[in-house]
Amino acid sequence: RTRSLAHARRLCALLGRDVGGISLARTARLFRRDPSTISRDVASLERRIAGDPALARRVEELRKALAG
C-alpha cells in the first residue's frame, strides 16, 4: 500500500479502461480493492492529468504505446 503502488494501480485502471475497455469494477476485483476506491482514484488521476501538462504527455505516450 505504498504511494508508488497506489499510483501504478490508478494508472493501470485508467489505461485499462481507456485502451483495453476494462471496467473499473473488474480492475478493482483484479487488484482486490473496492470499486469505489478505484473509481475515486481514477477521477483523482484525471484531475491531476488535466492540471499537469507533463503528466498528460506521459500518459498519452503510454496510451499510444498500448494501443499499438
Jmol script that loads the backbone (N, CA, C; Angstrom):
load data "model"
ATOM      1  N   ARG A   1       0.810  -1.199   0.000  1.00  0.00           N
ATOM      2  CA  ARG A   1       0.000   0.000   0.000  1.00  0.00           C
ATOM      3  C   ARG A   1       0.851   1.261   0.000  1.00  0.00           C
ATOM      4  N   THR A   2       1.949   1.194  -0.699  1.00  0.00           N
ATOM      5  CA  THR A   2       2.800   2.373  -0.794  1.00  0.00           C
ATOM      6  C   THR A   2       2.239   3.317  -1.847  1.00  0.00           C
ATOM      7  N   ARG A   3       2.694   4.546  -1.789  1.00  0.00           N
ATOM      8  CA  ARG A   3       2.207   5.540  -2.756  1.00  0.00           C
ATOM      9  C   ARG A   3       2.523   5.148  -4.192  1.00  0.00           C
ATOM     10  N   SER A   4       3.716   4.614  -4.425  1.00  0.00           N
ATOM     11  CA  SER A   4       4.074   4.250  -5.795  1.00  0.00           C
ATOM     12  C   SER A   4       3.182   3.124  -6.321  1.00  0.00           C
ATOM     13  N   LEU A   5       2.830   2.174  -5.459  1.00  0.00           N
ATOM     14  CA  LEU A   5       1.922   1.113  -5.896  1.00  0.00           C
ATOM     15  C   LEU A   5       0.520   1.657  -6.134  1.00  0.00           C
ATOM     16  N   ALA A   6       0.093   2.572  -5.287  1.00  0.00           N
ATOM     17  CA  ALA A   6      -1.229   3.180  -5.472  1.00  0.00           C
ATOM     18  C   ALA A   6      -1.274   3.954  -6.786  1.00  0.00           C
ATOM     19  N   HIS A   7      -0.190   4.670  -7.094  1.00  0.00           N
ATOM     20  CA  HIS A   7      -0.144   5.422  -8.358  1.00  0.00           C
ATOM     21  C   HIS A   7      -0.175   4.449  -9.541  1.00  0.00           C
ATOM     22  N   ALA A   8       0.550   3.356  -9.433  1.00  0.00           N
ATOM     23  CA  ALA A   8       0.561   2.361 -10.510  1.00  0.00           C
ATOM     24  C   ALA A   8      -0.830   1.766 -10.718  1.00  0.00           C
ATOM     25  N   ARG A   9      -1.548   1.483  -9.625  1.00  0.00           N
ATOM     26  CA  ARG A   9      -2.920   0.963  -9.739  1.00  0.00           C
ATOM     27  C   ARG A   9      -3.823   1.964 -10.443  1.00  0.00           C
ATOM     28  N   ARG A  10      -3.712   3.236 -10.058  1.00  0.00           N
ATOM     29  CA  ARG A  10      -4.531   4.279 -10.707  1.00  0.00           C
ATOM     30  C   ARG A  10      -4.271   4.316 -12.205  1.00  0.00           C
ATOM     31  N   LEU A  11      -2.995   4.312 -12.547  1.00  0.00           N
ATOM     32  CA  LEU A  11      -2.614   4.393 -13.954  1.00  0.00           C
ATOM     33  C   LEU A  11      -3.080   3.153 -14.715  1.00  0.00           C
ATOM     34  N   CYS A  12      -2.914   1.978 -14.126  1.00  0.00           N
ATOM     35  CA  CYS A  12      -3.387   0.743 -14.767  1.00  0.00           C
ATOM     36  C   CYS A  12      -4.896   0.777 -14.980  1.00  0.00           C
ATOM     37  N   ALA A  13      -5.616   1.240 -13.979  1.00  0.00           N
ATOM     38  CA  ALA A  13      -7.075   1.309 -14.092  1.00  0.00           C
ATOM     39  C   ALA A  13      -7.487   2.278 -15.197  1.00  0.00           C
ATOM     40  N   LEU A  14      -6.853   3.432 -15.240  1.00  0.00           N
ATOM     41  CA  LEU A  14      -7.171   4.435 -16.267  1.00  0.00           C
ATOM     42  C   LEU A  14      -6.876   3.901 -17.658  1.00  0.00           C
ATOM     43  N   LEU A  15      -5.670   3.366 -17.847  1.00  0.00           N
ATOM     44  CA  LEU A  15      -5.285   2.872 -19.165  1.00  0.00           C
ATOM     45  C   LEU A  15      -6.061   1.611 -19.540  1.00  0.00           C
ATOM     46  N   GLY A  16      -6.324   0.768 -18.572  1.00  0.00           N
ATOM     47  CA  GLY A  16      -7.132  -0.422 -18.852  1.00  0.00           C
ATOM     48  C   GLY A  16      -8.510  -0.044 -19.358  1.00  0.00           C
ATOM     49  N   ARG A  17      -9.091   0.964 -18.734  1.00  0.00           N
ATOM     50  CA  ARG A  17     -10.421   1.436 -19.150  1.00  0.00           C
ATOM     51  C   ARG A  17     -10.350   2.089 -20.526  1.00  0.00           C
ATOM     52  N   ASP A  18      -9.395   2.998 -20.697  1.00  0.00           N
ATOM     53  CA  ASP A  18      -9.336   3.791 -21.927  1.00  0.00           C
ATOM     54  C   ASP A  18      -8.830   3.015 -23.134  1.00  0.00           C
ATOM     55  N   VAL A  19      -7.857   2.161 -22.927  1.00  0.00           N
ATOM     56  CA  VAL A  19      -7.241   1.438 -24.045  1.00  0.00           C
ATOM     57  C   VAL A  19      -7.824   0.038 -24.195  1.00  0.00           C
ATOM     58  N   GLY A  20      -8.032  -0.622 -23.077  1.00  0.00           N
ATOM     59  CA  GLY A  20      -8.458  -2.016 -23.139  1.00  0.00           C
ATOM     60  C   GLY A  20      -9.931  -2.266 -22.940  1.00  0.00           C
ATOM     61  N   GLY A  21     -10.670  -1.212 -22.591  1.00  0.00           N
ATOM     62  CA  GLY A  21     -12.095  -1.376 -22.368  1.00  0.00           C
ATOM     63  C   GLY A  21     -12.417  -2.199 -21.123  1.00  0.00           C
ATOM     64  N   ILE A  22     -11.488  -2.231 -20.167  1.00  0.00           N
ATOM     65  CA  ILE A  22     -11.692  -2.988 -18.930  1.00  0.00           C
ATOM     66  C   ILE A  22     -12.423  -2.099 -17.932  1.00  0.00           C
ATOM     67  N   SER A  23     -13.498  -2.605 -17.405  1.00  0.00           N
ATOM     68  CA  SER A  23     -14.279  -1.795 -16.463  1.00  0.00           C
ATOM     69  C   SER A  23     -13.490  -1.554 -15.186  1.00  0.00           C
ATOM     70  N   LEU A  24     -13.794  -0.447 -14.535  1.00  0.00           N
ATOM     71  CA  LEU A  24     -13.144  -0.149 -13.259  1.00  0.00           C
ATOM     72  C   LEU A  24     -13.522  -1.185 -12.211  1.00  0.00           C
ATOM     73  N   ALA A  25     -14.730  -1.721 -12.294  1.00  0.00           N
ATOM     74  CA  ALA A  25     -15.152  -2.765 -11.358  1.00  0.00           C
ATOM     75  C   ALA A  25     -14.285  -4.011 -11.522  1.00  0.00           C
ATOM     76  N   ARG A  26     -14.007  -4.374 -12.752  1.00  0.00           N
ATOM     77  CA  ARG A  26     -13.150  -5.545 -12.986  1.00  0.00           C
ATOM     78  C   ARG A  26     -11.737  -5.276 -12.497  1.00  0.00           C
ATOM     79  N   THR A  27     -11.223  -4.098 -12.774  1.00  0.00           N
ATOM     80  CA  THR A  27      -9.889  -3.739 -12.288  1.00  0.00           C
ATOM     81  C   THR A  27      -9.848  -3.800 -10.768  1.00  0.00           C
ATOM     82  N   ALA A  28     -10.889  -3.308 -10.130  1.00  0.00           N
ATOM     83  CA  ALA A  28     -10.950  -3.354  -8.663  1.00  0.00           C
ATOM     84  C   ALA A  28     -10.872  -4.793  -8.171  1.00  0.00           C
ATOM     85  N   ARG A  29     -11.580  -5.686  -8.826  1.00  0.00           N
ATOM     86  CA  ARG A  29     -11.523  -7.096  -8.424  1.00  0.00           C
ATOM     87  C   ARG A  29     -10.115  -7.662  -8.607  1.00  0.00           C
ATOM     88  N   LEU A  30      -9.494  -7.331  -9.727  1.00  0.00           N
ATOM     89  CA  LEU A  30      -8.148  -7.841 -10.005  1.00  0.00           C
ATOM     90  C   LEU A  30      -7.138  -7.360  -8.969  1.00  0.00           C
ATOM     91  N   PHE A  31      -7.296  -6.131  -8.528  1.00  0.00           N
ATOM     92  CA  PHE A  31      -6.381  -5.560  -7.527  1.00  0.00           C
ATOM     93  C   PHE A  31      -6.869  -5.759  -6.096  1.00  0.00           C
ATOM     94  N   ARG A  32      -8.009  -6.430  -5.963  1.00  0.00           N
ATOM     95  CA  ARG A  32      -8.598  -6.668  -4.636  1.00  0.00           C
ATOM     96  C   ARG A  32      -8.804  -5.363  -3.870  1.00  0.00           C
ATOM     97  N   ARG A  33      -9.440  -4.437  -4.567  1.00  0.00           N
ATOM     98  CA  ARG A  33      -9.783  -3.145  -3.989  1.00  0.00           C
ATOM     99  C   ARG A  33     -11.271  -2.914  -4.171  1.00  0.00           C
ATOM    100  N   ASP A  34     -11.813  -2.013  -3.387  1.00  0.00           N
ATOM    101  CA  ASP A  34     -13.218  -1.653  -3.521  1.00  0.00           C
ATOM    102  C   ASP A  34     -13.412  -0.867  -4.816  1.00  0.00           C
ATOM    103  N   PRO A  35     -14.455  -1.163  -5.577  1.00  0.00           N
ATOM    104  CA  PRO A  35     -14.685  -0.433  -6.834  1.00  0.00           C
ATOM    105  C   PRO A  35     -14.791   1.078  -6.640  1.00  0.00           C
ATOM    106  N   SER A  36     -15.387   1.515  -5.546  1.00  0.00           N
ATOM    107  CA  SER A  36     -15.496   2.964  -5.327  1.00  0.00           C
ATOM    108  C   SER A  36     -14.130   3.588  -5.101  1.00  0.00           C
ATOM    109  N   THR A  37     -13.216   2.851  -4.516  1.00  0.00           N
ATOM    110  CA  THR A  37     -11.856   3.363  -4.308  1.00  0.00           C
ATOM    111  C   THR A  37     -11.150   3.535  -5.647  1.00  0.00           C
ATOM    112  N   ILE A  38     -11.245   2.536  -6.499  1.00  0.00           N
ATOM    113  CA  ILE A  38     -10.616   2.615  -7.822  1.00  0.00           C
ATOM    114  C   ILE A  38     -11.228   3.763  -8.619  1.00  0.00           C
ATOM    115  N   SER A  39     -12.539   3.885  -8.580  1.00  0.00           N
ATOM    116  CA  SER A  39     -13.220   4.959  -9.298  1.00  0.00           C
ATOM    117  C   SER A  39     -12.754   6.327  -8.806  1.00  0.00           C
ATOM    118  N   ARG A  40     -12.684   6.477  -7.509  1.00  0.00           N
ATOM    119  CA  ARG A  40     -12.230   7.742  -6.920  1.00  0.00           C
ATOM    120  C   ARG A  40     -10.778   8.024  -7.300  1.00  0.00           C
ATOM    121  N   ASP A  41      -9.939   7.002  -7.269  1.00  0.00           N
ATOM    122  CA  ASP A  41      -8.532   7.173  -7.602  1.00  0.00           C
ATOM    123  C   ASP A  41      -8.336   7.565  -9.062  1.00  0.00           C
ATOM    124  N   VAL A  42      -9.106   6.953  -9.956  1.00  0.00           N
ATOM    125  CA  VAL A  42      -9.005   7.294 -11.377  1.00  0.00           C
ATOM    126  C   VAL A  42      -9.472   8.734 -11.600  1.00  0.00           C
ATOM    127  N   ALA A  43     -10.540   9.130 -10.951  1.00  0.00           N
ATOM    128  CA  ALA A  43     -11.020  10.509 -11.082  1.00  0.00           C
ATOM    129  C   ALA A  43      -9.962  11.492 -10.578  1.00  0.00           C
ATOM    130  N   SER A  44      -9.299  11.143  -9.497  1.00  0.00           N
ATOM    131  CA  SER A  44      -8.231  11.986  -8.957  1.00  0.00           C
ATOM    132  C   SER A  44      -7.075  12.085  -9.951  1.00  0.00           C
ATOM    133  N   LEU A  45      -6.700  10.962 -10.555  1.00  0.00           N
ATOM    134  CA  LEU A  45      -5.632  10.976 -11.550  1.00  0.00           C
ATOM    135  C   LEU A  45      -6.030  11.813 -12.756  1.00  0.00           C
ATOM    136  N   GLU A  46      -7.274  11.701 -13.193  1.00  0.00           N
ATOM    137  CA  GLU A  46      -7.732  12.506 -14.333  1.00  0.00           C
ATOM    138  C   GLU A  46      -7.633  14.002 -14.026  1.00  0.00           C
ATOM    139  N   ARG A  47      -7.947  14.391 -12.801  1.00  0.00           N
ATOM    140  CA  ARG A  47      -7.802  15.812 -12.422  1.00  0.00           C
ATOM    141  C   ARG A  47      -6.338  16.231 -12.443  1.00  0.00           C
ATOM    142  N   ARG A  48      -5.462  15.350 -11.955  1.00  0.00           N
ATOM    143  CA  ARG A  48      -4.034  15.658 -11.982  1.00  0.00           C
ATOM    144  C   ARG A  48      -3.533  15.796 -13.411  1.00  0.00           C
ATOM    145  N   ILE A  49      -3.974  14.915 -14.286  1.00  0.00           N
ATOM    146  CA  ILE A  49      -3.575  14.961 -15.693  1.00  0.00           C
ATOM    147  C   ILE A  49      -4.026  16.277 -16.324  1.00  0.00           C
ATOM    148  N   ALA A  50      -5.239  16.701 -16.013  1.00  0.00           N
ATOM    149  CA  ALA A  50      -5.770  17.944 -16.573  1.00  0.00           C
ATOM    150  C   ALA A  50      -4.955  19.159 -16.139  1.00  0.00           C
ATOM    151  N   GLY A  51      -4.352  19.100 -14.969  1.00  0.00           N
ATOM    152  CA  GLY A  51      -3.602  20.241 -14.463  1.00  0.00           C
ATOM    153  C   GLY A  51      -2.103  20.149 -14.628  1.00  0.00           C
ATOM    154  N   ASP A  52      -1.607  19.057 -15.197  1.00  0.00           N
ATOM    155  CA  ASP A  52      -0.162  18.842 -15.305  1.00  0.00           C
ATOM    156  C   ASP A  52       0.175  18.405 -16.733  1.00  0.00           C
ATOM    157  N   PRO A  53       0.596  19.356 -17.569  1.00  0.00           N
ATOM    158  CA  PRO A  53       0.880  19.022 -18.975  1.00  0.00           C
ATOM    159  C   PRO A  53       1.940  17.934 -19.149  1.00  0.00           C
ATOM    160  N   ALA A  54       2.940  17.907 -18.291  1.00  0.00           N
ATOM    161  CA  ALA A  54       3.983  16.892 -18.412  1.00  0.00           C
ATOM    162  C   ALA A  54       3.408  15.502 -18.131  1.00  0.00           C
ATOM    163  N   LEU A  55       2.583  15.404 -17.110  1.00  0.00           N
ATOM    164  CA  LEU A  55       1.928  14.133 -16.803  1.00  0.00           C
ATOM    165  C   LEU A  55       0.988  13.738 -17.936  1.00  0.00           C
ATOM    166  N   ALA A  56       0.271  14.697 -18.469  1.00  0.00           N
ATOM    167  CA  ALA A  56      -0.639  14.418 -19.588  1.00  0.00           C
ATOM    168  C   ALA A  56       0.124  13.850 -20.779  1.00  0.00           C
ATOM    169  N   ARG A  57       1.292  14.404 -21.073  1.00  0.00           N
ATOM    170  CA  ARG A  57       2.110  13.889 -22.184  1.00  0.00           C
ATOM    171  C   ARG A  57       2.573  12.463 -21.922  1.00  0.00           C
ATOM    172  N   ARG A  58       3.014  12.190 -20.696  1.00  0.00           N
ATOM    173  CA  ARG A  58       3.489  10.840 -20.368  1.00  0.00           C
ATOM    174  C   ARG A  58       2.359   9.819 -20.474  1.00  0.00           C
ATOM    175  N   VAL A  59       1.200  10.183 -19.985  1.00  0.00           N
ATOM    176  CA  VAL A  59       0.061   9.257 -20.061  1.00  0.00           C
ATOM    177  C   VAL A  59      -0.352   9.042 -21.514  1.00  0.00           C
ATOM    178  N   GLU A  60      -0.326  10.085 -22.302  1.00  0.00           N
ATOM    179  CA  GLU A  60      -0.680   9.956 -23.719  1.00  0.00           C
ATOM    180  C   GLU A  60       0.321   9.052 -24.444  1.00  0.00           C
ATOM    181  N   GLU A  61       1.596   9.161 -24.099  1.00  0.00           N
ATOM    182  CA  GLU A  61       2.606   8.277 -24.691  1.00  0.00           C
ATOM    183  C   GLU A  61       2.317   6.820 -24.342  1.00  0.00           C
ATOM    184  N   LEU A  62       1.931   6.576 -23.116  1.00  0.00           N
ATOM    185  CA  LEU A  62       1.571   5.219 -22.711  1.00  0.00           C
ATOM    186  C   LEU A  62       0.333   4.717 -23.454  1.00  0.00           C
ATOM    187  N   ARG A  63      -0.657   5.587 -23.596  1.00  0.00           N
ATOM    188  CA  ARG A  63      -1.871   5.202 -24.348  1.00  0.00           C
ATOM    189  C   ARG A  63      -1.509   4.777 -25.757  1.00  0.00           C
ATOM    190  N   LYS A  64      -0.682   5.576 -26.415  1.00  0.00           N
ATOM    191  CA  LYS A  64      -0.298   5.282 -27.802  1.00  0.00           C
ATOM    192  C   LYS A  64       0.495   3.982 -27.878  1.00  0.00           C
ATOM    193  N   ALA A  65       1.404   3.781 -26.939  1.00  0.00           N
ATOM    194  CA  ALA A  65       2.208   2.558 -26.952  1.00  0.00           C
ATOM    195  C   ALA A  65       1.330   1.325 -26.736  1.00  0.00           C
ATOM    196  N   LEU A  66       0.366   1.419 -25.866  1.00  0.00           N
ATOM    197  CA  LEU A  66      -0.506   0.284 -25.591  1.00  0.00           C
ATOM    198  C   LEU A  66      -1.500   0.036 -26.719  1.00  0.00           C
ATOM    199  N   ALA A  67      -1.916   1.109 -27.380  1.00  0.00           N
ATOM    200  CA  ALA A  67      -2.885   0.973 -28.465  1.00  0.00           C
ATOM    201  C   ALA A  67      -2.248   0.333 -29.698  1.00  0.00           C
ATOM    202  N   GLY A  68      -0.918   0.442 -29.771  1.00  0.00           N
ATOM    203  CA  GLY A  68      -0.183  -0.205 -30.850  1.00  0.00           C
ATOM    204  C   GLY A  68      -0.284   0.487 -32.139  1.00  0.00           C
TER     205      GLY A  68
END
end "model"
wireframe off; spacefill off
backbone 0.3
color backbone group
